[in-house]
Amino acid sequence: MIRALSMAEVARALEMETGTIRTYRKRGVLPDPDVMIGDVPGWMPETIDAWNANRPGRGRRRKDIAD
């Protein structure tokens, strides 16, 4: 059986608050859900793992000194 992660489960997996995940979704930072059940979004663990591995760290990126 394939099971998608809820927002709360994504938050737990990433050690974040559910509100942060909700904000990321509203701002378009989080990837689009893999599935919608009614109005409830769900993500495959692989989707969240790939997104988390490729997202930038905290804060703004530093400009190169040459810029």
C-alpha positions in Angstrom: 0.0 0.0 0.0 1.3 3.5 -0.9 0.8 6.1 1.8 1.3 9.8 1.4 2.5 12.1 4.2 0.2 14.7 5.7 1.4 18.2 6.5 1.9 17.2 10.2 3.9 14.1 9.1 6.1 16.2 6.8 6.7 18.6 9.7 7.7 15.8 12.0 10.0 14.2 9.4 11.8 17.6 8.8 11.7 18.5 12.5 9.7 21.6 11.9 6.5 23.1 13.1 3.3 22.3 11.2 2.7 26.0 10.8 6.1 26.4 9.1 5.1 23.7 6.6 1.7 25.4 6.1 3.5 28.7 5.4 5.9 27.1 3.0 3.0 25.6 1.1 1.2 29.0 0.9 4.3 30.7 -0.3 5.1 28.0 -2.9 8.3 26.9 -1.2 7.1 23.3 -0.6 6.7 21.1 -3.7 3.2 20.6 -5.0 1.4 17.7 -3.3 1.6 14.3 -5.0 -2.0 13.6 -4.2 -5.1 15.6 -3.0 -7.7 13.7 -1.0 -10.6 16.2 -1.0 -8.8 19.4 0.1 -6.1 17.6 2.1 -2.7 17.5 0.4 -0.3 14.5 0.6 3.3 14.0 -0.4 5.3 10.9 -1.1 8.3 10.5 1.2 10.6 10.5 -1.8 9.2 13.9 -2.9 9.9 15.4 0.5 13.3 13.8 0.8 14.4 15.1 -2.6 13.1 18.6 -1.8 14.8 18.7 1.6 18.1 17.5 0.1 18.1 20.3 -2.5 16.7 23.2 -0.6 19.0 26.1 0.4 20.1 26.6 4.0 18.8 29.2 6.4 19.2 32.9 5.5 20.0 34.7 2.3 22.7 33.4 0.0 25.9 35.4 0.2 27.0 37.3 -2.9 30.4 36.5 -4.2 32.9 39.1 -3.4 33.5 39.6 -7.1 29.9 40.6 -7.7 
